[in-house]
Amino acid sequence: MPIPLVSTAAALALALQDQPPAPGGNMLNMLVMFGGPLLIFWFVLLRPERKERKRKAEMLDNLKKNDRVLTSGGLYASVAAVHEQEVVLKFDESGTRVRALKSAIASVLEDDGAKDKPQG
């Protein structure tokens, strides 16, 4: 039994007359598609890095004389003097002193004499 051409065209015309999708729906889908991954990216990468930067800046601001530190080069030292952007580090009791930038301090060590337990 052949399908009448007129009824097929009428069914197609009726299907095309259905309501178009709401314009806000497409915008919401696009926002979720782009905003979701950006939000995940912020929580996974940017937020922890920002917290670490803040923690290190606070550590360097609280640096004081006689603190035991570990430099980014892997050297243990004591702080002999603290200036605005730099510190004077004392490496041994014979008086070896070196000026270094505060940013060269990797961590401040605990005061109980444990050289291998950096804070943070």
Residue pairs with C-beta under 8 A, 6 or more apart in sequence:
55 120
56 120
59 105
59 107
59 108
59 119
59 120
60 102
60 103
60 105
62 108
63 69
63 79
63 82
63 87
63 102
63 105
63 108
64 79
64 82
65 79
65 80
65 81
65 82
66 78
66 79
67 78
67 79
67 108
67 109
68 76
68 77
68 78
68 108
68 109
68 110
68 111
68 115
69 76
69 77
69 78
69 79
69 87
69 89
69 105
69 106
69 107
69 108
69 109
70 76
70 105
70 106
70 107
70 108
70 109
70 118
71 77
71 89
71 100
71 104
71 105
71 106
72 103
72 104
72 105
72 106
73 104
75 89
75 91
76 91
76 109
76 115
77 89
77 90
77 91
77 98
78 89
78 90
78 91
79 87
79 88
79 89
79 90
80 87
80 88
80 89
80 90
80 97
81 87
81 88
82 88
85 101
85 102
86 99
86 100
86 101
86 102
87 99
87 100
87 101
87 102
87 105
88 97
88 98
88 99
88 100
89 97
89 98
89 99
89 100
90 96
90 97
91 97
91 98
106 118
107 118
107 119
107 120
108 118
108 119
109 115
109 117
109 118
109 119
110 117
110 119
